[in-house]
Amino acid sequence: MSAGPQAALLPDGRRLHLHHGPIDLIIDVDVDADLRAAAHARAIRRFSGLLGDLVRDLPALRRPLDATPLVDPVARRMARAVAPFAPLFVTPMAAVAGAVADEMLVALVADAPIAKAWVNNGGDIAFHLAAGQEMTALGPSGAIRVPAASPSRGLATSGWRGRSLSLGIADAVTVCAATAAEADVAATLIANVVDLPGHPAIRRVPACDLVPDSDLGDRPVTTGVGPLSLAETRRALQGGLAFARDLVARGLIHDAVLCLNGERLSTAQTEESVPLHA
C-alpha cells in the first residue's frame, strides 16, 4: 500500500515539502514565522485528500473534454485550462501539475496578508505577488523574472526530456500564463509542435508502451533525438514558435521560450532570446 500524504519542512526551516504519490510540492511564503506557519497549516489541510479526490475523476480526465461532469475542483481547473485549445487533441491531464499548484496556492494565501508566495509542482509553478513584489525562477532558458505588474501568475516547462511524455523534440518549452494550469497545457502543446516528423534521428514509441494507461494512447512519443543540423534545429523551433505566437495573439499565454540543441527562440523575438520577463 502506498504511503499517504507526507509533509515536512526542508532543512532551511522555511520551505514546506508536500508529497503524495506523483505529486511533489515545494512551497514558500514570504511572511514572518507565525504567518508562515499558519499558511503551511492551510496548505497541509488542503493537501490531505487532494489526490484521492482527483483520482475519482481520472477516467474522464484521460479523455478529450466531453460532457462528463467533473466533481473535483482540481479536475475542473484542468478542464477549464484545456477547453480553449479545442479542437486540438489534448486531455485535461495536460494541466494536472499546474492545476494542483494553482489549487494549493489558493489555500496557501487565503484571507492572509501575504506579499509573495509560490507552489512548485515539479517545475510547474503557481505564484502570488502583491504590488511591488517580483518572482525570480531558474528555468532551462535561464533566469525568469516576473514582476507584480505582469499578468502572469503561472509558469510551466515541458519537453521530451522532462518527466512527462512529449510528441515533439523540444528540449524545453517554458511558458508564462495567467495560471499554472494554463501555462502547463500551453507548454505541452508548444513542445509537441517543435518537431521534425519522419526524421531518422528521432526515436519514438507508442505512449502506451511506456505508460500503459497514458492519456496519449498509442500516439508515438519521443524517446531519443540524435544529431540534427543547425538548419533542422531552427526549422523545428520555428514551427513551435509560430504556434506559440498564435497563442499569445489569442490571449492564451503571455510569453514562451523554446529550447532545442542549445538554440533558443522566444515569442518576443526571432533571434536567440532574452529570458522571459528579463
DRENNURO-11467 format. One line per 10 residues: their letters; for each residue y, z negated, x negated of C-alpha. Coordinates in nm, 4 decimals. Each point is the difference from the previous one (the first is absolute). Layout:
N
a> Y Z X ~ ...
END
This chain:
278
msagpqaall> 0.0000 0.0000 0.0000 ~ 0.3445 0.0905 -0.1363 ~ 0.2534 -0.2726 -0.0689 ~ 0.2759 -0.0598 0.2511 ~ 0.3742 0.0203 -0.0674 ~ 0.1020 -0.1512 -0.3333 ~ 0.3469 -0.1217 -0.1000 ~ 0.1247 -0.1274 -0.3357 ~ 0.3190 -0.0204 -0.1990 ~ 0.0062 0.2138 -0.3132
pdgrrlhlhh> 0.0487 -0.1754 -0.3365 ~ 0.3787 0.0460 0.0194 ~ -0.0009 -0.2466 0.2910 ~ 0.2202 0.2352 0.1999 ~ -0.2009 0.2971 0.1253 ~ -0.2718 -0.0311 0.2617 ~ -0.3313 0.1858 -0.0215 ~ -0.1857 0.0694 0.3242 ~ -0.3401 0.1678 -0.0002 ~ -0.2560 0.0927 0.2639
gpidliidvd> -0.2460 0.2870 -0.0301 ~ 0.1913 0.3163 -0.0955 ~ 0.3413 -0.1654 0.0499 ~ 0.1616 -0.1361 -0.3146 ~ 0.3613 -0.1151 0.0332 ~ 0.2578 -0.1325 -0.2438 ~ 0.2999 -0.1584 0.1714 ~ 0.3340 -0.1149 -0.1384 ~ 0.2967 -0.1620 0.1739 ~ 0.3373 -0.0486 -0.1675
vdadlraaah> 0.0971 -0.3409 0.1402 ~ -0.0135 -0.3651 -0.1045 ~ -0.3309 -0.1803 -0.0289 ~ 0.0022 -0.1567 0.3486 ~ 0.0822 0.3249 0.1805 ~ -0.2548 0.1828 -0.2148 ~ -0.2723 -0.2470 0.0950 ~ 0.0843 0.0448 0.3680 ~ -0.0061 0.3786 -0.0365 ~ -0.3351 -0.0176 -0.1774
arairrfsgl> -0.1367 -0.2138 0.2823 ~ 0.1090 0.2589 0.2571 ~ -0.1632 0.2760 -0.2031 ~ -0.3266 -0.1921 -0.0337 ~ -0.0108 -0.0659 0.3747 ~ 0.0553 0.3678 0.0788 ~ -0.2582 0.1088 -0.2564 ~ -0.2678 -0.2137 0.1607 ~ -0.1921 0.2269 0.2345 ~ 0.2023 0.3120 -0.0853
lgdlvrdlpa> -0.2926 0.1978 -0.1398 ~ -0.2395 -0.1018 0.2766 ~ 0.2481 0.1006 0.2698 ~ 0.0671 0.3335 -0.1691 ~ -0.3695 0.0831 -0.0344 ~ -0.0406 -0.0067 0.3789 ~ 0.2106 0.3175 0.0205 ~ -0.1665 0.1627 -0.3012 ~ -0.1986 0.2716 0.1848 ~ 0.3188 0.1398 0.1541
lrrpldatpl> 0.1948 -0.0373 -0.3259 ~ -0.2480 0.2236 -0.1829 ~ 0.0734 0.2887 0.2365 ~ 0.3172 0.2072 0.0406 ~ 0.2247 -0.1552 0.2624 ~ -0.1230 0.0287 0.3560 ~ 0.0535 -0.1866 0.3244 ~ -0.2178 -0.2958 -0.1027 ~ 0.2037 -0.3197 0.0562 ~ 0.0445 -0.2123 -0.3111
vdpvarrmar> 0.0104 -0.3771 0.0407 ~ 0.0779 -0.1306 -0.3475 ~ 0.3690 0.0032 -0.1063 ~ -0.0832 0.1288 -0.3488 ~ -0.2046 0.2795 0.1558 ~ 0.2966 0.0916 0.2194 ~ 0.2259 0.0080 -0.3085 ~ -0.2461 0.2412 -0.1607 ~ 0.0000 0.2256 0.3053 ~ 0.3806 0.0074 0.0198
avapfaplfv> 0.0216 0.0918 -0.3678 ~ -0.2314 0.3018 0.0239 ~ 0.1156 0.1324 0.3386 ~ 0.2998 0.2007 -0.1326 ~ -0.2248 0.1962 -0.2379 ~ -0.2039 0.1708 0.2730 ~ -0.1496 0.2578 0.0150 ~ -0.1018 -0.0498 -0.3653 ~ -0.3410 -0.1578 -0.0423 ~ 0.0637 -0.3671 -0.0626
tpmaavagav> -0.1556 -0.3161 0.1365 ~ 0.1747 -0.3373 0.0361 ~ -0.2033 -0.1183 -0.3006 ~ 0.2530 0.1841 -0.2178 ~ 0.2463 -0.2775 0.0883 ~ -0.2231 -0.3061 -0.0199 ~ 0.1222 -0.1523 -0.3273 ~ 0.3651 0.0522 0.0830 ~ -0.0393 -0.1244 0.3566 ~ -0.1631 -0.3227 -0.1190
ademlvalva> 0.2886 -0.0521 -0.2440 ~ 0.2547 0.0617 0.2783 ~ -0.1720 -0.2438 0.2347 ~ -0.0173 -0.2712 -0.2643 ~ 0.3661 0.0470 -0.0917 ~ 0.1045 -0.0635 0.3602 ~ -0.1828 -0.3332 -0.0035 ~ 0.1361 -0.0855 -0.3432 ~ 0.3700 0.0317 0.0864 ~ -0.0120 -0.0996 0.3683
dapiakawvn> 0.3019 -0.2065 0.1088 ~ 0.0789 -0.1055 -0.3572 ~ 0.3092 0.0488 -0.2210 ~ -0.1800 0.2107 -0.2625 ~ 0.1996 0.2333 -0.2234 ~ -0.2878 0.1912 -0.1535 ~ -0.3760 0.0112 0.0477 ~ -0.2844 0.2433 -0.0535 ~ -0.3667 0.0468 0.0790 ~ -0.2006 0.2156 -0.2404
nggdiafhla> -0.3312 0.1246 0.1402 ~ -0.1665 0.1759 -0.2919 ~ 0.3196 0.1876 -0.0894 ~ 0.1232 0.0663 0.3531 ~ 0.3018 -0.2254 0.0431 ~ 0.2002 -0.1223 0.2981 ~ 0.3239 -0.1748 -0.0908 ~ 0.2906 -0.1834 0.1580 ~ 0.3498 0.0220 -0.1485 ~ 0.3088 -0.1789 0.1265
agqemtalgp> 0.3440 0.1427 -0.0705 ~ 0.0774 0.0159 -0.3704 ~ -0.3638 -0.0272 -0.1075 ~ -0.2176 0.2599 -0.1706 ~ -0.3637 0.0430 -0.0899 ~ -0.1377 0.1430 -0.3235 ~ -0.3628 0.1044 -0.0310 ~ -0.1969 0.1786 -0.2694 ~ -0.1770 0.3106 0.1287 ~ -0.1829 0.2922 -0.1637
sgairvpaas> 0.3301 0.1901 -0.0113 ~ 0.1814 -0.2848 -0.1756 ~ 0.2298 -0.2749 0.1200 ~ 0.0868 0.0183 0.3691 ~ 0.3187 -0.1719 0.1152 ~ 0.0749 -0.0362 0.3699 ~ 0.3335 -0.1588 0.0997 ~ 0.0575 -0.1688 0.3345 ~ 0.2225 0.2911 0.1049 ~ -0.3026 0.2317 -0.0109
psrglatsgw> -0.1776 0.0582 0.3335 ~ -0.3343 -0.0378 -0.1794 ~ -0.2030 -0.3131 0.0574 ~ -0.3376 0.1393 -0.1010 ~ -0.1453 0.1482 -0.3163 ~ -0.3451 0.1545 -0.0505 ~ -0.1899 0.2000 -0.2604 ~ -0.3001 0.2291 0.0456 ~ -0.1987 0.2428 -0.2144 ~ -0.3500 0.0932 -0.1030
rgrslslgia> -0.0013 -0.2634 -0.2749 ~ 0.0775 -0.2804 0.2444 ~ -0.2251 -0.2258 0.2024 ~ -0.0080 0.2364 0.2994 ~ -0.1596 0.3427 0.0306 ~ 0.2288 0.3031 -0.0297 ~ -0.0331 0.3649 0.0973 ~ 0.2466 0.1007 -0.2724 ~ 0.0443 -0.0318 -0.3750 ~ 0.3230 -0.1996 -0.0361
davtvcaata> -0.0270 -0.2778 -0.2553 ~ 0.2470 -0.1913 0.2140 ~ 0.2470 0.0568 0.2818 ~ 0.2444 -0.2833 0.0652 ~ 0.1960 -0.0067 0.3258 ~ 0.2808 -0.2134 0.1385 ~ 0.0275 -0.0164 0.3794 ~ 0.1203 -0.2275 0.2776 ~ -0.3272 -0.1957 -0.0005 ~ -0.2932 -0.0404 -0.2336
aeadvaatli> -0.2318 0.1526 0.2618 ~ 0.2144 0.3144 0.0241 ~ 0.0214 0.0235 -0.3801 ~ -0.3777 -0.0467 -0.0220 ~ -0.0767 0.2907 0.2347 ~ 0.2540 0.2309 -0.1623 ~ -0.1174 -0.0741 -0.3545 ~ -0.3572 0.0783 0.1057 ~ 0.0928 0.3300 0.1643 ~ 0.2312 0.1162 -0.2788
anvvdlpghp> -0.2676 -0.0815 -0.2583 ~ -0.2445 0.2101 0.2014 ~ 0.2320 0.3014 -0.0211 ~ 0.0370 -0.0201 -0.3795 ~ -0.2969 0.2252 -0.0584 ~ -0.1490 0.3162 -0.1493 ~ -0.2699 0.0989 0.2508 ~ -0.3063 0.1544 -0.1583 ~ 0.1045 -0.0748 -0.3594 ~ -0.3134 -0.0309 -0.2181
airrvpacdl> 0.1350 -0.3006 -0.1913 ~ 0.0206 -0.2125 0.3148 ~ -0.3114 -0.1937 0.1042 ~ -0.0467 -0.0985 0.3620 ~ -0.2697 -0.1560 0.2144 ~ -0.0184 -0.0714 0.3748 ~ 0.1786 -0.3248 0.0789 ~ -0.3044 -0.1316 0.1853 ~ -0.2065 0.0286 -0.3188 ~ 0.2265 -0.2601 -0.1602
vpdsdlgdrp> 0.0769 -0.2116 0.3070 ~ -0.2527 0.0578 0.2785 ~ 0.2346 -0.1181 0.2766 ~ 0.3131 0.1690 -0.1402 ~ 0.2494 0.1206 0.2598 ~ 0.0108 0.3261 -0.1997 ~ -0.3596 0.0855 0.0932 ~ -0.1371 0.2872 -0.2084 ~ 0.3388 0.1243 -0.1177 ~ -0.0058 0.0620 -0.3780
vttgvgplsl> 0.1871 -0.2643 -0.1975 ~ 0.0987 0.0198 -0.3642 ~ -0.2145 -0.1785 -0.2575 ~ 0.1280 0.1647 -0.3187 ~ 0.2711 0.2303 -0.1292 ~ -0.0618 0.1955 -0.3207 ~ 0.2574 0.1739 -0.2203 ~ 0.2793 0.1809 0.1849 ~ 0.2675 0.2204 -0.1490 ~ 0.3649 -0.0989 0.0302
aetrralqgg> 0.0520 0.2842 0.2480 ~ -0.2922 -0.1196 0.2129 ~ 0.1212 -0.3577 -0.0111 ~ 0.3459 0.1011 0.1142 ~ -0.1372 0.2258 0.2733 ~ -0.2026 -0.2869 0.1425 ~ 0.3003 -0.2325 -0.0134 ~ 0.2300 0.2541 0.1615 ~ -0.2337 0.0274 0.2980 ~ 0.0149 -0.3756 0.0500
lafardlvar> 0.3744 -0.0070 -0.0576 ~ 0.0675 0.2565 0.2731 ~ -0.1990 -0.2110 0.2452 ~ 0.1726 -0.3218 -0.1114 ~ 0.3429 0.1564 0.0449 ~ -0.0940 0.1033 0.3509 ~ -0.0895 -0.3624 0.0753 ~ 0.3401 -0.1096 -0.1336 ~ 0.1738 0.2614 0.2168 ~ -0.1901 -0.1282 0.3037
glihdavlcl> 0.1048 -0.3583 -0.0743 ~ -0.3566 -0.1185 -0.0542 ~ 0.0579 -0.1146 -0.3599 ~ 0.3000 -0.0629 -0.2229 ~ -0.1222 0.0911 -0.3503 ~ -0.3136 0.1075 -0.1827 ~ -0.1023 0.0469 -0.3616 ~ -0.3064 0.2115 -0.0805 ~ -0.1889 -0.0348 -0.3291 ~ -0.2695 0.2194 -0.1579
ngerlstaqt> -0.0998 0.0401 -0.3667 ~ 0.3173 -0.1662 -0.1231 ~ 0.2259 0.2220 0.2125 ~ 0.2182 -0.1522 0.2707 ~ 0.1960 0.1478 0.2882 ~ 0.2052 -0.1808 0.2615 ~ 0.1448 0.0850 0.3368 ~ 0.3425 -0.0538 -0.1547 ~ -0.0278 0.2815 -0.2563 ~ -0.2442 0.2613 -0.1210
eesvplha> 0.0138 -0.0842 -0.3697 ~ -0.1752 -0.3004 -0.1498 ~ 0.1369 -0.2772 0.2137 ~ 0.1695 -0.3317 -0.0395 ~ -0.1882 -0.2841 0.1709 ~ 0.0479 -0.0689 0.3678 ~ 0.3343 -0.1622 0.0780 ~ 0.0872 -0.0317 -0.3703
END
